[in-house]
């Protein structure tokens, strides 16, 4: 299936058997997105840290600077970074929840069964997050920024189906890692293209709307938060679609024929 077809399907994130579930996930993602956008930061301290990181020999960018040491990190910056990490984690969990409910719906599970399975998988998902980001944090001290970004992207694509395997099956962690590694082999660039295309289109729409509105943190938070929440659920639906196309090796998405006949009738 072409990436554009999957991207078009991801724009139908509002279509799940349980409309209430979609609304709850969207509102939760919207609230987290607004909080992440409008939470105040120590702009001067962040600018100093950014300048230091970009001038560091580990950045891989070769930027020169007169700074010789890491600037002190203010309490406001620490709180801001903590809020960004926590809200980003919640947005990831909402995307994985949507993907799990999407797959559950098309595998014949009820909404209640899908929700129970996902909630039971949360401890294993959290353990995976801490392990993945812990390794990333340790690696950041031993490699350049560009190499680290490349390794993070490669790792995320390799483990792309791990959250669904943990929430939909009773696989052990290492077995789920092996299954995700095996099924993404040869498809990682395809998955990356789909993710990039969805993110690019939503980002373009967001920037287009913001062009005609005054530059204000609350405008950016409310409107940008809307697109961020939509993107979260779109990524969830995209993950569910890729699960059927890549992992299950189906030629079409489940329910495609029914949707097309319904749209033609409308």
C-alpha positions in Angstrom: 0.0 0.0 0.0 1.3 3.5 -0.9 2.2 5.8 2.0 -0.4 8.4 0.8 -3.2 5.8 1.2 -2.1 5.2 4.8 -1.7 8.9 5.4 -5.2 9.5 4.1 -6.5 6.8 6.5 -4.7 8.4 9.4 -6.7 11.6 8.8 -9.8 9.6 9.7 -8.7 9.4 13.4 -12.2 10.4 14.4 -13.6 7.1 13.2 -13.6 4.4 15.9 -16.5 2.2 17.0 -16.5 4.1 20.3 -16.9 7.8 19.6 -16.7 8.5 23.3 -13.3 6.9 23.5 -12.0 9.1 20.6 -13.3 12.3 22.3 -11.7 11.4 25.6 -8.4 10.6 24.0 -8.5 13.8 21.9 -9.4 16.1 24.9 -6.7 14.5 27.0 -4.1 15.0 24.2 -5.4 18.5 23.7 -5.0 19.4 27.3 -1.4 18.0 27.4 -0.5 19.8 24.2 -1.8 23.2 25.5 0.1 22.7 28.8 3.3 21.9 26.9 3.0 25.0 24.7 2.0 27.6 27.3 4.1 26.5 30.3 6.5 29.3 31.0 10.3 28.7 30.5 13.5 30.5 31.4 14.2 31.7 27.8 17.6 33.3 28.6 18.9 30.2 30.4 17.6 27.9 27.6 19.3 30.1 25.0 22.6 29.8 26.9 22.3 26.0 27.2 21.4 25.7 23.5 24.3 27.8 22.5 26.7 25.7 24.6 25.3 22.4 23.2 25.6 23.6 19.6 29.2 24.7 20.2 30.2 21.5 22.0 32.6 19.2 20.1 30.0 16.4 20.7 27.3 18.3 18.7 28.8 17.2 15.4 27.9 20.7 14.0 31.3 22.3 14.4 30.0 25.6 15.7 32.5 27.9 17.3 31.9 29.7 20.6 33.7 31.5 23.3 32.0 29.5 26.0 34.3 27.2 28.0 31.8 25.6 30.4 28.3 24.4 30.7 26.1 27.3 32.0 24.2 26.7 35.2 20.7 25.2 34.8 18.1 27.3 36.5 15.2 25.9 38.5 12.7 27.2 35.9 14.5 25.4 33.2 14.5 22.1 35.1 10.7 22.4 35.8 10.1 23.3 32.1 12.1 20.3 30.9 10.2 18.1 33.3 6.9 19.3 32.0 8.0 18.8 28.4 9.1 15.2 29.2 6.0 14.3 31.1 3.5 15.8 28.6 5.4 14.1 25.7 5.2 10.8 27.5 1.5 11.2 28.0 1.0 12.0 24.3 3.0 8.9 23.4 0.8 6.8 25.7 -2.4 8.3 24.1 -1.1 7.5 20.6 -0.3 3.9 21.6 -3.8 3.7 23.3 -5.5 4.8 20.1 -3.4 2.3 18.0 -4.3 -0.5 20.5 -8.0 0.3 20.4 -7.9 0.5 16.6 -6.3 -2.9 16.3 -8.6 -4.3 18.9 -11.7 -3.1 17.0 -10.6 -4.8 13.8 -9.6 -8.0 15.6 -13.0 -8.5 17.0 -12.4 -7.3 20.6 -14.9 -5.1 22.5 -13.9 -1.6 23.6 -13.8 -2.9 27.2 -11.5 -5.8 26.3 -9.2 -3.5 24.3 -9.0 -1.0 27.2 -8.3 -3.7 29.8 -5.5 -5.2 27.7 -3.9 -1.8 27.2 -4.1 -0.8 30.9 -2.5 -4.1 31.8 0.3 -3.4 29.4 1.1 0.0 30.9 3.7 -1.2 33.4 5.7 -3.0 30.7 5.4 0.0 28.4 6.7 2.3 31.1 9.6 -0.1 31.8 10.4 0.0 28.1 10.3 3.8 28.0 12.7 4.2 31.0 15.0 1.6 29.5 15.0 3.2 26.0 15.5 6.8 27.2 18.0 5.7 29.9 20.2 4.1 27.3 19.7 7.2 25.1 20.8 9.5 28.0 23.9 7.5 28.7 24.7 7.4 25.0 24.5 11.2 24.7 27.6 11.5 26.9 29.6 9.2 24.5 28.6 10.3 21.0 27.8 13.4 19.0 24.3 14.9 18.8 23.8 14.0 15.1 24.8 10.4 15.6 22.6 10.2 18.7 19.6 11.5 16.7 20.2 9.0 14.0 20.5 6.1 16.5 17.2 7.3 18.2 15.4 7.3 14.9 16.7 3.9 13.9 15.9 2.5 17.3 12.3 3.9 17.2 11.7 2.5 13.7 13.1 -0.9 14.7 10.9 -1.1 17.8 7.9 0.5 16.1 5.5 -2.4 16.7 6.7 -3.1 20.3 3.9 -1.1 22.0 1.2 -2.9 20.1 2.8 -6.3 20.8 3.0 -5.6 24.5 -0.6 -4.3 24.6 -2.2 -6.9 22.3 -0.3 -10.1 23.3 1.2 -11.6 26.4 4.7 -11.7 24.8 7.7 -11.2 27.0 9.7 -8.0 26.4 12.7 -9.6 24.6 10.5 -11.8 22.4 8.4 -8.7 21.5 11.6 -6.8 20.7 12.8 -9.7 18.4 9.4 -9.8 16.6 9.4 -6.1 16.0 13.0 -6.1 14.8 12.2 -9.0 12.4 8.9 -7.5 11.0 10.3 -4.0 10.5 13.3 -5.2 8.5 13.1 -4.0 5.0 10.2 -1.7 5.9 11.8 0.9 8.1 12.2 3.5 5.3 8.6 2.9 4.3 7.4 3.5 8.0 9.7 6.5 8.2 8.1 8.0 5.0 4.6 7.6 6.4 5.5 9.2 9.7 7.3 12.0 8.0 4.5 12.7 5.6 1.8 12.8 8.3 3.9 15.1 10.5 4.8 17.4 7.6 1.2 17.8 6.4 -0.1 18.6 9.9 2.8 21.0 10.5 2.1 22.8 7.3 -1.6 23.2 8.1 -0.7 24.4 11.6 1.7 27.0 10.3 -0.7 28.1 7.6 -3.4 28.9 10.1 -0.9 30.6 12.5 0.2 32.9 9.6 -3.1 34.7 9.8 -3.3 35.1 13.6 -1.4 37.3 16.0 1.8 36.0 17.5 0.7 35.1 21.0 1.6 32.2 23.3 -2.0 31.4 24.0 -3.0 31.5 20.3 -0.1 29.1 19.6 -1.1 27.0 22.6 -4.8 26.7 21.7 -4.5 26.3 17.9 -1.2 24.5 18.0 -2.5 22.3 20.7 -5.4 21.3 18.5 -3.2 20.2 15.7 -0.8 18.5 18.1 -3.7 16.5 19.6 -4.9 15.6 16.1 -1.4 14.5 15.2 -1.2 12.3 18.3 -4.3 10.4 17.3 -3.3 10.3 13.6 0.0 8.7 14.6 -2.0 6.2 16.6 -4.2 5.3 13.7 -1.1 5.2 11.4 0.6 2.7 13.7 -2.5 0.6 13.7 -2.7 0.7 9.9 1.0 -0.2 9.5 0.5 -3.0 12.0 -2.0 -4.7 9.6 0.0 -3.8 6.4 3.6 -4.5 7.5 3.3 -6.8 10.5 0.2 -8.8 9.5 1.2 -8.5 5.8 -2.3 -7.7 4.6 -2.8 -6.1 1.2 -5.5 -3.6 2.4 -6.6 -2.1 5.6 -9.4 -3.9 7.4 -12.8 -2.4 6.7 -11.6 -0.5 3.6 -14.3 -1.9 1.3 -17.0 -1.1 3.8 -15.7 2.5 4.2 -15.6 3.1 0.5 -19.1 1.8 0.0 -20.3 4.0 2.9 -18.6 7.1 1.4 -20.1 6.4 -2.1 -23.5 6.1 -0.5 -23.1 9.5 1.2 
